[in-house]
Amino acid sequence: MHFDYCRVRSFKLVNCKYLLLLSGFLLTLSGLFISSEMYATEDAPESMFVATDSKNPADQTGRIMGVTAADCKKCHPSEVASWMKTVHFQSPDIRLYKFEGNTKKYATAMGLTSAELLGDSLCADCHGTKAIRDGQVKVISGVSCEKCHGASGGEEGWLNRHQSYHASMPVPRAEETAAHREARLDYCDKAGMNRSANLYGLSKACFQCHLVGNEKLIAAGHKAASAFDFVSWTGGELKHNFLVDKTTNAAAPSLWMERTGGTAENRRRMKYVVGTLVQLETALRLRADATNPAVIPQLSGIIAAANGQLTQINALVPTPEVQAVTALITPMFGTLFAPLPTDKETYSAAADKVAEQAKQFSQNHNGEQFSNLDSMINRLPPHYSQQYQEKYLKN
């Protein structure tokens, strides 16, 4: 109901003053309820949606799926709107619901029925977001926020903490104390959140799906690797940096730039190196488990290509971390393409060492001194899927 008494001449001015005071009080009161929605607090209720990962069926973390429960959209409407235009959002419709073409081919090879694709299936691991609902594992959305940023909810999760700027009351971000911020971010990191500052974690989430090691699936014709590049893909269709200004999709995470003084240019340089290191690490882990003579050369080729790119990087901007990685991998080329009984131990150990160097690189550098990489990075234009181009970029 809307009251506009001040425009009614028969009312005295004093009535208007009292009405304004009452309206202000009501708005303030309603603001308290709105704030409880817009600023999540540590003791917000848990959702019904629980994250699951069929690769680790024993690991039922109890973390909720935020987008499905509409929690992400409360504070990130522009980001979610941007996501809904992407093939990540559309992936179940394209790859899982239609039991035809390559979907049917791969599912049949894996012994999966049409109904099983939408449950706890290998295909849904990468083409959707799975959760336990009504006691069953189901696909509940496309490739969602949490597929990249980590399963978020539950009592031990990060959802209710990452934008809670006070321990017991809702306050704006600008009023958070330095001590509370440090504790909040430490909690979120330990709860598994891949924040914007964590390029290693974000890149790992990408390559977990964009490199495939399942030998049965590859034998059925599925690619071992998509044409994925961490810089170009996250700078194109998947870019969603609206937090500070919900009307502008910034070239880099806007809150990260505001807090750190980092630039989009330096971040691209860091993404280029970290992404290559993580690509190498991921391929090494898959190579450790590979036994099929037809699959091993494909994975080994990815390792060789990533190491070659790191060698180029090292020639332009030498760093101890990249030097250590290339010194480790290059001598392995003699047996890289041939299966050996010690492959599991050899490549797992190498992957662990690459991971360690990737994390150290992320901590020790900010990209400012890496301008020599720009000529290589500029060859990677922002990536947009065919579906996105046809729908949103056509003139």
C-alpha positions as CSV (number, residue, x, y, z in Angstrom):
1,M,0.0,0.0,0.0
2,H,1.4,3.4,-0.9
3,F,0.5,6.6,1.1
4,D,1.2,10.0,-0.5
5,Y,-0.4,12.2,2.1
6,C,2.0,15.1,1.5
7,R,0.3,15.7,-1.8
8,V,-3.2,16.0,-0.3
9,R,-3.8,19.7,0.4
10,S,-6.3,19.0,3.2
11,F,-3.6,17.6,5.4
12,K,-1.6,19.9,7.5
13,L,2.2,20.1,7.3
14,V,2.5,18.5,10.7
15,N,0.8,15.4,9.4
16,C,3.3,15.2,6.6
17,K,6.2,15.5,9.1
18,Y,4.9,12.7,11.2
19,L,4.2,10.5,8.2
20,L,7.8,11.0,6.9
21,L,9.2,10.1,10.3
22,L,7.0,6.9,10.3
23,S,8.0,6.1,6.8
24,G,11.7,6.4,7.7
25,F,11.2,4.2,10.6
26,L,9.5,1.5,8.5
27,L,12.1,1.7,5.8
28,T,14.8,1.3,8.4
29,L,13.0,-1.6,9.9
30,S,12.5,-3.3,6.6
31,G,16.2,-2.6,5.8
32,L,17.1,-4.8,8.7
33,F,15.2,-7.7,7.1
34,I,16.6,-7.0,3.7
35,S,20.1,-6.9,5.0
36,S,19.8,-10.4,6.4
37,E,19.2,-11.5,2.8
38,M,21.9,-9.3,1.2
39,Y,24.6,-9.8,3.8
40,A,24.9,-13.4,4.7
41,T,25.8,-14.1,8.4
42,E,27.7,-16.9,9.9
43,D,24.6,-18.6,11.3
44,A,22.4,-18.5,8.2
45,P,20.4,-21.7,7.7
46,E,21.7,-24.6,5.7
47,S,20.2,-25.5,2.3
48,M,18.8,-28.8,1.2
49,F,21.3,-29.2,-1.6
50,V,24.5,-31.1,-0.9
51,A,27.6,-31.2,-3.0
52,T,28.8,-34.5,-4.2
53,D,31.7,-35.8,-6.4
54,S,31.4,-39.3,-7.8
55,K,35.2,-39.4,-8.2
56,N,35.3,-39.5,-4.4
57,P,32.0,-41.1,-3.4
58,A,33.1,-41.4,0.2
59,D,33.5,-37.6,0.5
60,Q,30.0,-36.3,1.2
61,T,31.0,-32.8,2.4
62,G,27.5,-31.5,3.2
63,R,28.2,-28.3,1.3
64,I,25.1,-26.8,-0.4
65,M,24.8,-25.8,-4.0
66,G,24.3,-22.1,-3.8
67,V,23.0,-21.2,-7.3
68,T,20.3,-23.8,-7.1
69,A,19.2,-22.5,-3.8
70,A,19.3,-18.9,-5.2
71,D,21.9,-17.9,-2.7
72,C,24.4,-16.6,-5.2
73,K,21.9,-14.5,-7.1
74,K,21.0,-12.6,-3.9
75,C,24.3,-10.8,-3.9
76,H,25.6,-11.5,-7.5
77,P,22.7,-10.9,-9.8
78,S,24.8,-9.6,-12.7
79,E,27.3,-12.5,-12.4
80,V,24.5,-15.1,-12.5
81,A,22.8,-13.3,-15.4
82,S,26.1,-13.4,-17.3
83,W,26.5,-17.1,-16.4
84,M,23.0,-17.9,-17.8
85,K,24.2,-16.9,-21.3
86,T,27.1,-19.3,-21.3
87,V,27.5,-22.9,-22.5
88,H,28.3,-23.7,-18.9
89,F,24.7,-23.0,-18.0
90,Q,23.4,-24.7,-21.1
91,S,25.6,-27.8,-20.8
92,P,23.1,-30.3,-19.5
93,D,20.6,-29.3,-22.2
94,I,23.3,-29.7,-24.9
95,R,25.1,-32.8,-23.5
96,L,22.9,-34.7,-21.1
97,Y,19.2,-34.3,-21.8
98,K,19.5,-35.1,-25.5
99,F,20.3,-38.8,-25.8
100,E,21.7,-38.6,-29.3
101,G,24.8,-38.0,-31.3
102,N,28.1,-38.0,-29.4
103,T,26.2,-38.1,-26.1
104,K,24.5,-41.4,-26.9
105,K,27.8,-42.7,-28.4
106,Y,29.8,-42.0,-25.3
107,A,27.1,-43.0,-22.8
108,T,26.6,-46.3,-24.6
109,A,30.3,-47.0,-24.5
110,M,30.3,-46.3,-20.7
111,G,27.3,-48.4,-20.2
112,L,25.0,-45.5,-19.2
113,T,21.3,-45.1,-19.9
114,S,19.7,-41.8,-20.7
115,A,18.2,-41.6,-17.2
116,E,21.6,-42.3,-15.6
117,L,23.2,-39.4,-17.4
118,L,21.2,-37.1,-15.1
119,G,22.3,-38.9,-12.0
120,D,25.7,-39.8,-10.5
121,S,27.4,-40.3,-13.9
122,L,30.8,-39.6,-15.2
123,C,29.3,-37.3,-17.9
124,A,27.5,-35.2,-15.3
125,D,30.8,-34.7,-13.5
126,C,31.8,-32.1,-16.1
127,H,28.6,-31.3,-18.0
128,G,26.5,-30.4,-14.9
129,T,26.4,-29.8,-11.2
130,K,25.3,-32.7,-9.1
131,A,23.8,-32.7,-5.6
132,I,22.1,-35.1,-3.2
133,R,18.4,-34.2,-3.3
134,D,15.7,-36.4,-1.7
135,G,18.4,-39.0,-1.0
136,Q,19.5,-39.3,-4.6
137,V,22.3,-37.8,-6.6
138,K,20.9,-35.6,-9.4
139,V,22.0,-33.0,-11.9
140,I,20.6,-29.8,-10.5
141,S,22.1,-27.2,-12.8
142,G,24.6,-26.6,-15.5
143,V,28.3,-26.0,-14.8
144,S,27.6,-23.7,-11.9
145,C,29.5,-21.2,-9.7
146,E,30.5,-23.9,-7.3
147,K,32.1,-26.1,-10.0
148,C,34.7,-23.3,-10.3
149,H,34.6,-21.7,-6.9
150,G,34.1,-24.8,-4.8
151,A,31.1,-26.4,-3.0
152,S,30.0,-23.6,-0.8
153,G,27.5,-24.4,1.9
154,G,26.7,-26.3,5.0
155,E,27.9,-25.6,8.5
156,E,31.5,-26.1,7.4
157,G,31.2,-24.3,4.1
158,W,32.1,-20.8,2.9
159,L,28.8,-19.5,1.5
160,N,27.6,-17.9,4.7
161,R,31.0,-16.5,5.6
162,H,32.5,-15.1,2.4
163,Q,30.4,-11.9,2.5
164,S,29.7,-11.7,6.2
165,Y,31.6,-8.7,7.3
166,H,30.9,-8.9,11.0
167,A,30.6,-11.8,13.4
168,S,27.1,-11.1,14.7
169,M,25.4,-8.4,12.6
170,P,25.1,-7.4,8.9
171,V,27.4,-4.5,8.0
172,P,28.6,-3.2,4.6
173,R,31.9,-4.4,3.2
174,A,33.6,-1.0,3.9
175,E,33.0,-1.3,7.6
176,E,34.7,-4.7,8.1
177,T,37.8,-4.6,10.3
178,A,41.1,-5.8,9.0
179,A,41.2,-8.6,11.7
180,H,37.8,-9.9,10.8
181,R,38.6,-9.8,7.0
182,E,41.8,-11.9,7.6
183,A,39.9,-14.4,9.7
184,R,37.0,-14.6,7.2
185,L,39.2,-15.2,4.2
186,D,41.3,-17.7,6.1
187,Y,38.1,-19.6,7.0
188,C,36.9,-19.5,3.4
189,D,40.2,-20.8,2.0
190,K,40.2,-23.7,4.5
191,A,36.5,-24.4,3.6
192,G,37.5,-24.9,0.0
193,M,36.6,-21.6,-1.7
194,N,38.5,-20.7,-4.8
195,R,38.5,-17.0,-4.4
196,S,39.5,-14.6,-7.2
197,A,43.0,-14.3,-5.7
198,N,43.5,-18.0,-6.0
199,L,44.5,-18.5,-9.6
200,Y,46.0,-21.9,-8.9
201,G,42.7,-23.2,-7.5
202,L,40.6,-21.7,-10.2
203,S,42.8,-23.1,-12.9
204,K,42.7,-26.5,-11.3
205,A,38.9,-26.5,-11.4
206,C,39.0,-25.7,-15.1
207,F,41.5,-28.4,-16.1
208,Q,39.7,-31.0,-14.0
209,C,37.2,-31.2,-16.8
210,H,39.0,-29.8,-19.8
211,L,41.6,-32.6,-19.7
212,V,40.1,-36.1,-19.8
213,G,42.0,-39.2,-18.7
214,N,39.3,-41.9,-18.7
215,E,40.7,-44.4,-21.2
216,K,37.3,-46.0,-21.9
217,L,35.8,-42.7,-22.8
218,I,38.7,-41.7,-24.9
219,A,38.6,-45.0,-26.7
220,A,35.0,-44.2,-27.6
221,G,36.2,-41.1,-29.4
222,H,36.0,-38.4,-26.7
223,K,38.9,-35.9,-26.9
224,A,41.6,-36.1,-24.2
225,A,41.7,-32.4,-24.3
226,S,39.5,-29.5,-25.4
227,A,41.0,-26.4,-27.0
228,F,41.1,-24.8,-23.6
229,D,43.3,-21.9,-22.5
230,F,42.9,-20.4,-19.1
231,V,43.6,-16.9,-20.3
232,S,41.3,-16.7,-23.3
233,W,38.4,-18.7,-21.9
234,T,38.1,-16.8,-18.7
235,G,38.5,-13.5,-20.5
236,G,35.7,-14.1,-23.0
237,E,32.3,-15.7,-22.6
238,L,33.0,-16.8,-19.0
239,K,34.1,-13.3,-17.7
240,H,31.9,-12.1,-14.9
241,N,33.6,-9.4,-12.9
242,F,30.6,-7.3,-11.7
243,L,31.0,-7.1,-7.9
244,V,32.0,-3.5,-7.5
245,D,30.0,-2.2,-10.4
246,K,27.0,-4.4,-11.3
247,T,26.6,-2.7,-14.7
248,T,30.2,-3.3,-16.0
249,N,31.9,-6.5,-16.7
250,A,35.5,-5.5,-15.7
251,A,38.6,-7.0,-17.3
252,A,39.6,-8.5,-14.0
253,P,37.8,-9.2,-10.7
254,S,36.8,-5.8,-9.6
255,L,37.0,-6.4,-5.8
256,W,40.4,-8.0,-6.2
257,M,41.6,-4.9,-8.2
258,E,40.1,-2.6,-5.6
259,R,41.7,-4.3,-2.6
260,T,45.1,-5.2,-4.1
261,G,45.7,-2.5,-6.6
262,G,46.3,-5.3,-9.2
263,T,45.7,-4.7,-12.9
264,A,44.0,-6.8,-15.5
265,E,47.2,-6.7,-17.6
266,N,49.3,-8.2,-14.8
267,R,46.6,-10.7,-14.0
268,R,46.5,-12.0,-17.5
269,R,50.3,-12.6,-17.4
270,M,49.9,-14.5,-14.1
271,K,47.0,-16.5,-15.5
272,Y,49.1,-17.5,-18.6
273,V,51.9,-18.9,-16.5
274,V,49.8,-20.5,-13.7
275,G,47.4,-22.0,-16.2
276,T,50.3,-23.6,-18.1
277,L,51.7,-25.0,-14.9
278,V,48.4,-26.4,-13.9
279,Q,47.8,-27.9,-17.3
280,L,51.1,-29.7,-17.0
281,E,50.3,-30.9,-13.5
282,T,46.9,-32.2,-14.5
283,A,48.3,-34.0,-17.5
284,L,51.0,-35.6,-15.4
285,R,48.4,-36.9,-13.0
286,L,46.4,-38.4,-15.8
287,R,49.5,-39.9,-17.3
288,A,50.3,-41.5,-14.0
289,D,47.1,-43.6,-14.2
290,A,47.2,-44.2,-18.0
291,T,47.8,-47.8,-19.2
292,N,46.3,-47.8,-22.7
293,P,49.1,-47.6,-25.4
294,A,46.7,-45.5,-27.5
295,V,45.9,-43.0,-24.8
296,I,49.4,-42.5,-23.4
297,P,50.7,-40.7,-26.5
298,Q,47.8,-38.2,-26.3
299,L,48.4,-37.4,-22.7
300,S,52.2,-37.3,-23.2
301,G,51.7,-34.9,-26.1
302,I,49.9,-32.5,-23.7
303,I,52.7,-32.8,-21.2
304,A,55.3,-32.1,-23.9
305,A,53.3,-29.1,-25.3
306,A,52.9,-27.6,-21.8
307,N,56.6,-28.1,-21.0
308,G,57.5,-26.5,-24.4
309,Q,55.3,-23.4,-23.6
310,L,57.0,-23.2,-20.1
311,T,60.4,-23.3,-21.8
312,Q,59.4,-20.3,-24.0
313,I,58.1,-18.5,-20.9
314,N,61.3,-19.2,-19.1
315,A,63.3,-17.8,-22.0
316,L,61.3,-14.5,-21.9
317,V,60.9,-14.1,-18.1
318,P,63.1,-16.5,-16.1
319,T,61.8,-17.4,-12.7
320,P,63.1,-20.0,-10.3
321,E,59.7,-21.8,-10.2
322,V,59.4,-22.3,-14.0
323,Q,63.1,-23.2,-14.3
324,A,62.6,-25.9,-11.6
325,V,59.7,-27.4,-13.6
326,T,61.3,-27.5,-17.0
327,A,64.5,-29.0,-15.4
328,L,62.3,-31.7,-13.9
329,I,60.2,-32.5,-16.9
330,T,62.6,-32.3,-19.9
331,P,64.8,-35.3,-18.8
332,M,61.6,-37.4,-18.6
333,F,61.0,-37.2,-22.4
334,G,63.0,-40.3,-23.1
335,T,60.3,-42.6,-21.6
336,L,57.3,-40.2,-21.6
337,F,55.6,-41.9,-24.6
338,A,56.2,-45.5,-23.5
339,P,54.4,-47.3,-20.6
340,L,56.6,-48.4,-17.7
341,P,55.7,-50.3,-14.5
342,T,56.9,-47.3,-12.5
343,D,54.6,-44.7,-14.3
344,K,52.3,-44.3,-11.3
345,E,55.0,-43.3,-8.9
346,T,57.1,-41.3,-11.5
347,Y,54.3,-39.1,-12.8
348,S,52.5,-38.7,-9.5
349,A,55.7,-37.4,-7.9
350,A,56.4,-35.1,-10.8
351,A,52.8,-33.7,-10.6
352,D,53.2,-33.0,-6.9
353,K,56.4,-31.1,-7.6
354,V,54.9,-29.1,-10.4
355,A,51.9,-28.2,-8.1
356,E,54.3,-27.0,-5.4
357,Q,56.1,-24.8,-7.9
358,A,52.8,-23.4,-9.3
359,K,51.6,-22.4,-5.8
360,Q,55.0,-20.8,-5.0
361,F,54.9,-18.9,-8.3
362,S,51.4,-17.6,-7.5
363,Q,52.6,-16.4,-4.1
364,N,55.9,-14.9,-5.2
365,H,54.9,-12.9,-8.3
366,N,52.2,-10.5,-9.4
367,G,52.9,-10.3,-13.2
368,E,54.3,-6.7,-13.1
369,Q,57.7,-7.8,-14.3
370,F,56.4,-10.1,-17.1
371,S,55.7,-7.7,-19.9
372,N,57.9,-9.8,-22.2
373,L,55.1,-12.3,-22.2
374,D,52.6,-10.0,-23.8
375,S,53.5,-10.9,-27.3
376,M,52.6,-14.5,-26.6
377,I,49.5,-13.7,-24.6
378,N,48.1,-11.3,-27.2
379,R,47.8,-14.2,-29.6
380,L,45.0,-15.5,-27.4
381,P,41.9,-13.5,-28.1
382,P,38.9,-13.9,-25.8
383,H,37.1,-17.2,-26.3
384,Y,33.4,-17.4,-27.2
385,S,31.5,-20.6,-28.0
386,Q,29.7,-20.9,-31.3
387,Q,26.4,-20.9,-29.4
388,Y,27.3,-17.6,-27.7
389,Q,28.5,-16.0,-30.8
390,E,25.4,-16.9,-32.8
391,K,23.1,-15.6,-30.1
392,Y,24.9,-12.6,-28.6
393,L,27.7,-11.4,-30.9
394,K,26.1,-11.5,-34.4
395,N,25.6,-8.1,-36.0
